[in-house]
Amino acid sequence: MSMWRNILGPRQKLDGGLFLPDHKSITARRPIEEMEIDGPLHVPLQIRRDLPATARVEPDDCVLGGELLAHADGSDSVSVSAPTSGKIVALERVWTAADGFLPGAVLEPDGRDEWVQPRQRWESESFVWQLADCGVMCTTPRGPGHALIRAAAAASVTDLIVNAMETEPYLTADLRSLVEEPGRLIDATCEIAGALGARRVLFVLPFRHRRVVARMEAEARGRFVEVVPLANRYPQCDPIVLVKTLLDREVVPGGSVLDVGAVVVPLAMVRATGDAVLGGRPVTQALMTVAGDAVDHAGTYRVPVGTPMRRIAERAGLIGPVARAISGGPLMGVPLGRDDAVVTADTTALLLFSDGGPRPNPVPCIRCGWCVEDCPVGLDPSELMHLEAEHECDPIDLARLRVCVDCGLCSYVCPAQLPLAASIKRARSRFEKTRRHATAAFE
């Protein structure tokens, strides 16, 4: 093995991208910890704004952990269960980072943490039904896990890719899962593959964690799961980029990886699937990284859904005032503008920083070409940025806007500090909305 292969990992087909400073040395070494419940939980009663659910509880009701709080409305929504035992003291809106206000229930824990019996798995119940009943979520693309599996089965996918490429800085929840529960992750992967009838299963993880790779290879041996280590270049974690790297298949602009016969399942969904299908336990916790220079005890925590982010920061210990808070990774996460946001089933991280970050001072493009060189899908972000000021967009430019995977790398490397990623995202959203309205009017 050559020196460069030993350092950077196997050769890959990813053009562009960047090796980012990972800032994971502290949290990567610390075992997963349980975040104790302290105070009321503000549990969202639906997982997304456009996927409603019907509340099954009223104020003054007493519930057990795992008991149904809201029942899914429609085939694309999921049910919501109680994170612990206690009393429902109110039904009111709760604030979430991704969707803003959602209907919610305020649960006052009783301290006993009593649970209903694990849900029995019957042969007559479908795999999709079990995921929906237990509230399994997919983080990328963000939505119900059972809807992704159902769409993949309908598309007759042949290749299942489990995505454990945690390439954003600070994030370590997937890594700690690989270290602490490798066998269960392989078991859950096999359950998903069996439900899909996949002919090939690729379990993708970072090459740099050699002992983790060796352990996963040992667990997967004889299970028809191929462990594929890749260099940890950002944004290798994006499903479209992974499919290109592993299978050399290109997704058409605005399309899905399902269109090319593959499905990419994030490791967080595999974890939740294991709990739901193998253990009969609904999703009531989020495994998340808590890190940043304002945190005293950075680490990976299991946090009950509905826990206020403010309380997590207090429990992890703050070194000083927090000037910037992010839900998720630093490049693709959502800035928290409010301190009453709560943990949801798909929360991956809470990053807290003592400074507000560099203040943008954009200047005209200097034509350095860095954004073009690092773009993982071969776009010219500096050219696409100007479309935001246009009134119309031709089909070719709209197709190029759709190719963007929103990794934010162009803005990260831009020495002129131009808001390239945000401009492209706004332009795409506006022109797609205009196109939908025009199509509806024509019909």
VOGU-3710 file (C-alpha; in Angstrom, 3 decimals, decimal comma):
1> msmwrnilgp> 0,000/0,000/0,000  1,422/3,375/-1,020  1,962/6,120/1,512  -0,736/8,358/0,003  -3,295/5,551/-0,126  -2,533/4,778/3,514  -3,127/8,415/4,488  -6,050/9,409/2,269  -7,752/6,077/1,712  -8,864/4,230/-1,427
11> rqkldgglfl> -9,102/6,005/-4,730  -12,504/7,443/-5,419  -14,416/8,987/-8,316  -15,470/12,096/-6,405  -14,294/15,144/-8,318  -14,087/18,244/-6,190  -14,930/18,258/-2,517  -12,567/19,128/0,284  -10,939/17,563/3,329  -12,264/19,758/6,138
21> pdhksitarr> -10,858/20,166/9,648  -13,000/17,679/11,545  -12,869/18,944/15,187  -13,916/15,472/16,363  -11,022/14,435/18,582  -12,858/14,985/21,885  -16,321/13,636/21,118  -15,021/10,696/19,051  -13,328/9,168/22,120  -16,171/9,603/24,595
31> pieemeidgp> -18,800/6,862/24,923  -22,441/7,654/24,275  -24,085/9,158/27,355  -27,727/9,300/28,407  -29,106/12,818/28,829  -31,271/12,636/31,946  -34,774/14,031/31,780  -34,971/17,179/33,871  -38,161/19,184/33,575  -41,083/19,064/31,139
41> lhvplqirrd> -40,709/17,735/27,599  -42,270/19,682/24,723  -42,940/16,837/22,285  -43,898/17,720/18,672  -47,001/15,790/17,634  -46,047/15,670/13,961  -42,705/15,150/12,310  -42,990/17,707/9,530  -45,252/20,632/8,817  -46,826/18,968/5,788
51> lpatarvepd> -47,313/15,568/7,453  -50,082/15,945/10,052  -50,988/13,567/12,845  -54,011/13,415/15,162  -53,406/13,872/18,886  -54,490/10,879/20,974  -54,045/12,577/24,365  -55,666/15,419/26,283  -54,451/17,596/29,163  -54,369/15,711/32,502
61> dcvlggella> -53,912/12,345/30,755  -51,271/10,069/32,267  -49,101/8,168/29,783  -46,366/5,548/29,856  -43,147/5,667/27,904  -43,727/4,423/24,367  -47,461/5,110/24,535  -49,017/6,719/21,467  -49,330/10,508/21,656  -50,391/11,130/18,047
71> hadgsdsvsv> -51,602/8,835/15,279  -50,442/9,294/11,684  -52,874/10,967/9,284  -52,327/9,425/5,886  -49,860/6,918/4,518  -46,869/9,283/4,482  -46,943/10,449/8,081  -45,728/8,612/11,196  -46,972/8,120/14,724  -45,466/9,900/17,748
81> saptsgkiva> -44,870/8,164/21,099  -44,123/9,385/24,618  -40,397/9,539/25,583  -41,151/8,615/29,211  -43,987/8,205/31,669  -45,752/11,211/33,105  -48,690/13,568/32,775  -49,803/15,672/29,812  -50,130/19,180/31,234  -50,930/21,069/28,020
91> lervwtaadg> -51,347/20,876/24,258  -49,558/23,808/22,650  -47,271/24,728/19,799  -43,571/23,908/20,072  -40,712/25,394/18,092  -38,498/23,170/15,922  -35,374/24,167/14,020  -36,448/22,698/10,670  -40,195/23,453/10,601  -40,813/26,305/13,013
101> flpgavlepd> -43,958/25,904/15,115  -45,606/22,477/15,191  -48,490/21,135/17,291  -47,091/19,669/20,483  -47,771/18,188/23,906  -46,127/19,254/27,158  -45,263/16,113/29,132  -44,367/16,441/32,821  -42,265/13,325/33,686  -43,176/11,469/36,876
111> grdewvqprq> -39,618/10,259/37,466  -40,534/6,546/37,294  -39,851/6,095/33,552  -42,367/3,266/33,238  -42,872/1,831/29,756  -45,494/-0,069/27,858  -44,606/-3,572/26,755  -42,468/-3,699/23,573  -44,644/-3,853/20,502  -45,040/-7,386/19,214
121> rwesesfvwq> -43,912/-8,138/15,696  -46,500/-10,159/13,816  -45,876/-11,934/10,539  -48,955/-10,244/9,075  -47,530/-6,770/9,704  -45,428/-5,372/6,907  -41,956/-3,943/7,375  -43,219/-0,573/6,152  -46,043/-0,591/8,718  -43,605/-1,302/11,552
131> ladcgvmctt> -41,421/1,676/10,593  -44,435/3,982/10,370  -45,894/2,772/13,663  -42,589/3,305/15,483  -41,961/6,772/13,987  -38,737/5,977/12,132  -37,329/9,032/10,353  -34,834/9,480/7,520  -32,476/12,439/7,835  -31,340/12,658/4,177
141> prgpghalir> -33,704/13,104/2,412  -35,614/14,346/5,426  -38,875/12,466/5,743  -40,571/9,312/7,017  -38,376/6,246/6,816  -41,216/3,993/5,694  -41,998/6,322/2,788  -38,409/5,987/1,541  -38,513/2,182/1,801  -41,905/2,028/0,093
151> aaaaasvtdl> -40,706/4,258/-2,768  -37,520/2,193/-3,115  -39,495/-1,044/-3,299  -41,829/0,466/-5,903  -38,798/1,541/-7,950  -37,377/-2,024/-7,782  -33,994/-0,844/-6,577  -31,140/-3,314/-6,832  -28,523/-1,579/-4,674  -28,826/-0,591/-1,012
161> ivnametepy> -26,214/1,848/0,325  -25,955/2,448/4,067  -24,426/5,885/4,539  -22,135/6,215/7,575  -19,988/8,940/5,949  -20,148/11,579/8,669  -18,028/14,103/6,767  -19,221/17,354/8,363  -17,013/18,755/11,138  -17,867/18,052/14,819
171> ltadlrslve> -20,433/15,287/14,140  -19,669/11,900/15,781  -23,020/10,209/16,481  -22,575/7,750/13,612  -18,982/6,986/14,588  -19,936/6,209/18,188  -22,722/3,936/16,932  -20,233/2,032/14,782  -17,920/1,629/17,765  -20,539/0,593/20,326
181> epgrlidatc> -23,154/-1,417/18,410  -21,669/-2,760/15,142  -23,517/-6,086/15,219  -26,938/-4,517/15,706  -26,304/-2,119/12,810  -25,461/-5,018/10,491  -28,574/-6,889/11,688  -30,760/-3,859/10,937  -29,085/-3,420/7,543  -29,957/-7,020/6,669
191> eiagalgarr> -33,582/-6,410/7,701  -33,806/-3,430/5,338  -32,099/-5,339/2,528  -34,495/-8,244/2,996  -37,525/-5,960/2,883  -36,286/-4,385/-0,350  -35,011/-7,571/-1,961  -31,753/-5,750/-2,703  -29,204/-7,726/-4,677  -26,225/-5,723/-3,444
201> vlfvlpfrhr> -25,662/-4,072/-0,057  -22,859/-1,556/0,453  -22,064/-0,316/3,959  -20,030/2,871/3,516  -17,911/4,374/6,288  -14,758/6,530/6,627  -11,473/4,817/5,789  -9,547/6,703/8,477  -11,144/4,720/11,326  -9,209/1,512/10,572
211> rvvarmeaea> -10,214/-0,488/13,646  -13,883/0,379/13,131  -13,624/-0,742/9,500  -12,057/-4,035/10,568  -14,763/-4,632/13,175  -17,571/-3,904/10,703  -15,978/-6,232/8,142  -15,885/-8,981/10,762  -19,551/-8,425/11,672  -20,617/-8,360/8,004
221> rgrfvevvpl> -18,711/-11,485/7,000  -21,106/-14,070/5,628  -24,036/-11,626/5,759  -23,928/-10,491/2,084  -23,016/-6,968/3,214  -19,981/-5,368/1,584  -18,144/-2,880/3,812  -16,739/-0,056/1,674  -14,293/2,402/3,294  -13,945/5,764/1,557
231> anrypqcdpi> -11,799/8,835/2,068  -13,559/11,287/4,343  -13,826/14,093/1,800  -16,764/16,454/2,161  -19,494/16,192/0,797  -19,023/12,463/0,315  -22,012/12,086/2,667  -24,492/13,328/0,033  -26,568/10,490/-1,489  -26,153/11,695/-5,076
241> vlvktlldre> -22,394/11,989/-4,638  -22,209/8,539/-3,030  -24,095/6,895/-5,890  -21,717/8,484/-8,385  -18,677/7,427/-6,358  -19,727/3,843/-5,707  -21,852/2,901/-8,709  -20,774/5,470/-11,339  -24,412/6,399/-11,968  -25,484/9,986/-12,479
251> vvpggsvldv> -28,817/11,298/-11,276  -30,604/13,664/-13,648  -31,111/17,253/-12,385  -33,946/17,330/-9,890  -34,105/13,547/-9,828  -33,613/10,963/-7,105  -31,119/8,161/-6,580  -34,119/5,830/-6,855  -34,229/6,700/-10,555  -30,895/4,920/-11,080
261> gavvvplamv> -31,783/1,771/-9,168  -30,264/2,624/-5,791  -31,392/3,768/-2,363  -29,176/5,488/0,203  -30,185/4,990/3,842  -28,469/7,132/6,518  -27,033/5,311/9,527  -29,415/7,149/11,864  -32,342/5,481/10,097  -30,619/2,093/10,349
271> ratgdavlgg> -30,263/2,602/14,124  -33,941/3,494/14,473  -34,937/0,556/12,271  -33,026/-1,788/14,553  -34,879/-0,462/17,597  -38,257/-0,672/15,822  -38,019/-4,008/14,034  -35,662/-5,941/16,303  -36,705/-4,448/19,630  -40,279/-3,259/19,035
281> rpvtqalmtv> -39,353/0,126/20,491  -40,631/3,401/18,974  -38,405/6,384/18,272  -38,451/8,529/21,406  -34,809/9,665/21,530  -32,316/11,371/19,260  -28,651/10,372/19,209  -26,870/13,691/18,784  -23,516/15,383/19,074  -23,187/18,316/21,462
291> agdavdhagt> -19,999/20,231/20,722  -18,400/23,610/20,039  -15,943/25,855/21,833  -18,651/27,105/24,220  -19,332/23,591/25,589  -17,486/22,232/28,601  -18,456/18,556/28,265  -18,751/17,923/24,533  -19,905/14,447/23,612  -22,516/12,204/22,018
301> yrvpvgtpmr> -25,802/11,994/23,912  -29,087/10,127/23,749  -31,629/12,867/24,299  -35,393/12,435/24,723  -37,466/13,971/21,945  -39,008/17,235/23,140  -36,052/18,295/25,293  -35,439/22,047/24,916  -32,073/22,820/23,305  -31,444/25,366/26,049
311> riaeraglig> -31,600/22,606/28,658  -29,141/20,452/26,696  -26,668/23,315/26,628  -26,995/23,736/30,383  -26,527/20,022/31,065  -23,458/19,810/28,807  -21,967/22,793/30,622  -21,344/26,193/29,113  -17,946/27,839/29,366  -19,359/31,259/28,606
321> pvaraisggp> -22,071/33,043/26,637  -23,198/31,476/23,365  -22,996/33,756/20,346  -23,955/31,174/17,710  -25,985/27,955/17,909  -26,562/25,467/15,087  -28,851/22,450/14,876  -26,942/19,936/12,757  -23,568/20,281/11,063  -21,798/23,619/10,587
331> lmgvplgrdd> -22,206/23,585/6,786  -25,645/22,059/6,241  -27,236/22,675/9,639  -29,899/25,226/10,631  -28,911/28,289/12,709  -30,969/28,539/15,880  -32,408/32,006/16,199  -34,549/31,082/19,221  -33,667/29,474/22,536  -36,928/27,540/22,864
341> avvtadttal> -36,247/25,077/20,011  -36,695/21,413/20,979  -35,108/18,132/19,960  -36,923/16,202/17,225  -36,525/12,604/16,084  -34,132/13,652/13,309  -31,932/16,076/15,283  -28,276/15,166/14,708  -26,321/17,793/16,636  -26,288/20,950/18,705
351> llfsdggprp> -23,207/23,083/18,096  -22,531/26,029/20,404  -19,880/28,664/19,707  -18,651/31,572/21,778  -18,206/33,813/18,746  -20,697/34,719/16,071  -18,389/33,609/13,282  -16,719/35,825/10,712  -18,850/38,763/9,672  -19,381/38,571/5,909
361> npvpcircgw> -17,853/41,443/4,012  -18,499/40,415/0,400  -16,555/41,980/-2,448  -16,916/41,422/-6,209  -15,876/38,000/-7,481  -12,097/37,822/-7,993  -12,339/34,906/-10,466  -10,103/32,632/-8,415  -12,023/29,531/-9,504  -11,967/27,885/-6,076
371> cvedcpvgld> -15,741/27,331/-6,002  -15,589/25,635/-9,418  -12,618/23,500/-8,414  -14,236/22,254/-5,200  -17,845/21,857/-6,396  -18,602/18,107/-6,157  -21,088/18,200/-9,058  -19,089/20,366/-11,481  -21,044/23,624/-11,356  -19,844/27,220/-11,588
381> pselmhleae> -21,456/28,712/-8,459  -20,267/32,253/-9,214  -22,194/32,161/-12,477  -25,328/30,619/-10,984  -25,392/33,186/-8,186  -26,382/35,907/-10,672  -29,592/34,053/-11,524  -31,075/35,255/-8,243  -31,380/38,742/-9,735  -33,036/37,505/-12,942
391> hecdpidlar> -36,793/37,594/-13,540  -36,834/34,500/-15,722  -34,829/31,307/-15,947  -34,463/29,140/-19,024  -34,736/25,328/-18,699  -30,972/24,820/-18,962  -30,191/27,181/-16,090  -32,987/25,674/-13,998  -31,503/22,230/-14,602  -28,114/23,482/-13,395
401> lrvcvdcglc> -29,710/24,957/-10,282  -31,273/21,565/-9,579  -27,921/19,815/-9,877  -26,679/21,669/-6,772  -26,652/19,412/-3,673  -26,649/22,348/-1,199  -23,392/21,296/0,452  -22,370/24,931/1,046  -18,763/24,275/0,040  -18,689/27,123/-2,489
411> syvcpaqlpl> -19,471/29,717/0,188  -17,002/28,056/2,566  -14,028/28,416/0,206  -14,934/31,766/-1,406  -12,223/34,350/-0,550  -14,586/37,139/-1,667  -17,080/35,960/1,011  -19,931/35,828/-1,499  -23,160/34,080/-0,357  -22,979/31,644/-3,248
421> aasikrarsr> -24,817/28,699/-1,690  -27,639/30,803/-0,241  -28,139/32,661/-3,532  -28,335/29,439/-5,532  -30,816/27,933/-3,072  -33,057/31,013/-3,145  -32,970/31,207/-6,950  -33,839/27,520/-7,338  -36,717/27,787/-4,868  -38,167/30,859/-6,606
431> fektrrhata> -37,925/29,542/-10,161  -39,295/26,099/-9,237  -42,248/27,765/-7,521  -42,863/29,912/-10,598  -42,683/26,857/-12,830  -45,158/24,918/-10,667  -47,630/27,801/-10,756  -47,291/28,109/-14,516  -47,858/24,370/-14,958  -50,916/24,446/-12,691
441> afe> -52,404/27,395/-14,574  -51,846/25,619/-17,900  -53,597/22,482/-16,642
//
